[in-house]
């Protein structure tokens, strides 16, 4: 069974820390985990709700569980026929994660005005927002591949979380070349795929 879930920036970072293998535990005020049955519905939530959250971004994730396991949860319609969710009790989430078939993938992202992204944690990206990080990476891609690789390694969470934003900024041959190089360097050292496909 193919399922989707819109997530914000903080949840995406936690997913990345699990190597895209487990959704994080629910908070005490969140008794239910809500995967949805339609990518379109997940995209609607990500674009219309998550982009208005504190981080101003919504990511759509895709994942698979067996039909038998997924079918053990009742499907609930919370609007039109397209707005279908599974309601998974928070205490069932650990088992749900163990039933995932393969990694969780990011299929798309939606950015609100003023998106700053995951800040850099080290080196030349330290404390920089996503747009400023992109400027540094673009500069390094023009002549210092070793320094670029070091920044990617030192700032794995920021690179992963901000990659789709950078893809949206890549409207020139030079920018696409930078993104291609970032993608290649990432693929050499990371087990989790960068969520941009092949630029």
N, C-alpha and C positions, 0 to 999 in steps of 0.2 A: 504494500500500500504506500503510495507516494503522498507525503504530507509536506506542509509548509508552515513556517512560523515567521512573522515579522518580529524583528528584534531591534533594540536601540544599540547605541555605541557600547555601553557598559556590558551588556549581555554578549555582544559580539566579542569583546576582549576576553570574557570568561570562556566563551566557546573556543577561541583560539588557544587559550591556555590548556584546554583539554585536548588539543590537537584535533579539534572539530569532531570529537567523539562523544560528547556528553553535554546536555543542557544543564546549567547550574541549578542547585537546589532553589526551591521557591522561598521567598521571604515569609515570615510569619503571617503577614497580612495578605498573602497570595495562596489560598488553599487549593487552587486549581491551575493546572498547566493546560493551555489551549492551543494545540496544533490545529491548523485549518486544512480543509480538503481541497482548496483551490488556490493556485498561485495568484490568480487575479484578485481574490479576496485578500490574500496576504499583502499583495502590492497596494491595494486600496488602503489597508490599515497603515502600512509603512509610509505611504505618501501623504495620507490625510491626517494621521494621528502622530506617528513617531516624529515627523518633521517639525511638529509643534512642541515636542518635548524639550527638556533642558539641552540635550546635545544636538538638536535640530537635524536628526538623521534617522532614517528607517532603512534597515537591510531586510531583504527577503531571503530566508534560508529554506533549503529543500533537503529532505531526508526520507529514508524508506524504513518501514517495519514490515514484517510479514502480514499478509492479509488476515491470517488467523488471529494474530495478536492484536492488530489494529481493529479488527472487527469485534474484539471483546469489549470495546468501549462504545457507548451509545453516541451516535451522531446527533448533534443539536443544531437546529436552524435558528439563527439569531437575527433574522432580517429577511431578506429575499432568499430564494432557493439556493443562490450561490453562496450565501453566508453560513456555511456549515463548519462546525468545529467538533473536535473530540474533547470531551472533558475528562482529564486525567487527574486524579487526586494527587496532591503534592507528595504524599507518602508513597505513591506508586512510581514517582519519577525515576528513581534509581533503577528500578526494574525496566521501565520504559527505555532508559538509556542503554541498558544491556541488550535490548531487543533491536537496536538500530543496526541496519544492514549497510555497512560502509560508513564513510564519513558524512558529516553534515556539510553541505555546500552553500555558498552565497550566490544567488542568481541575479540579484539586482540591488541597487541602492537609490535612495531618494534623499535629496539634500535641501534643507530649508535655508532661507536667507540668513547669513551670519554664521553658517557652519564653520567651526574651527577645528574639528576632528580630534583625534587622539594626539596629545602633545608628545613631542620627542622626549626621550628619557636620558639620552647620553650624547656625548660628542657634539658635533656641529649642529645637531637637531635639537639639543637640549632646550626644552621649554618653548619651542617654536610651534605655531599652529600649522595645519595641513598645507595651507598655501605657501607659507614661508619655507616649510620643509621641502616642498616641490622645487622652489627656487634653488635651494642648496643642492638638491640631488641633480637638477638640470646642470648646474655649474660644474659639479664633480664629474658628470657624465661626459663632459667635453674634454677631459684630459687626465683624470686621475681615477681610473677604474678601481684601483686598490683601495683608495679612500672611500669611494662610493660603496664598495662591498663591505667595508668596515662599518660604515654608517647604517647600512641595511641590517647587518648582523646585530649591532648594538641597539637598534630601535625596531626590533621585530614586530612588536604589537602596533606601533604607529604605522609602520609600512603596510602591514596587513589591513588595518582598519581604514587607512586613508587611500588605499590603492584605487578604489572605484572613483573616488573624488578626483584623483590625479588623472585617471582615464578621461573623465569628463572635461578636464582642462587641456587635454592633449589634442589641440586643434591645428597643429602645424607639424610639418615633417620632423622638425627638430624635437618637438615635444614627444611625438610618437617614437622617435629613436631613443630618447631617454627612457620612456616607459618600457620599450623592448629590452633595453639593457638592464633595467631594474628587474624585470621579469626573469631574464636569463640568469642574473646573479642570484636572485632569490631561489630559483629552481635548483641551483647547484648545491645549496646548503640546507634547504628546508623540506620537511616531509609534507607539510600542509601546503596545498597549492594556493598561490596568490589568486584572489577572486576576480581576475580580469581576463581570463582566457588567454589566448595568444593575441597580443596587441598587433 
